[in-house]
Amino acid sequence: EWRGKACMSKRHGLLTTRDLSWHWFNVLVFGLFDNLEEAISKLRAIKAAALQFCASHGEWSEHIGLYFHSYGHSSVNSLHLHVVDLDFTGPSYEALKFKNLRIDDVIG
């Protein structure tokens, strides 16, 4: 069964950061180290970079999903943002939807 193992969309990318230190690997603990303003700023920069990437590559639609899979629901032990073209989702999107934590909810 490939559902849940393949990409969530025809256009699906991952964005990560250069800072792989332990207090930035899990989005659920962002801002808990007396760094709330830095965490929100980092999240906004990540969002802007993802949207800029999509805008600069003409084949992406305007309906973009930006999702984290937090530790415990991720097979990658570092911070990464799923950038998903919502106009071209497939069966894996539905299978993995329960893991998707919207970046706007994290910033919220």
Secondary structure, 3 states (H helix, E strand, C coil): CCCCCCCCECCEEEEECCCCCHHHCCHHHCCCCCCHHHHHHHHHHHHHHHHHHHHHCCCCCCCEEEEECCCCCCCCCCCEEEEEEHHHECHHHHHHHHHCEEHHHHHC
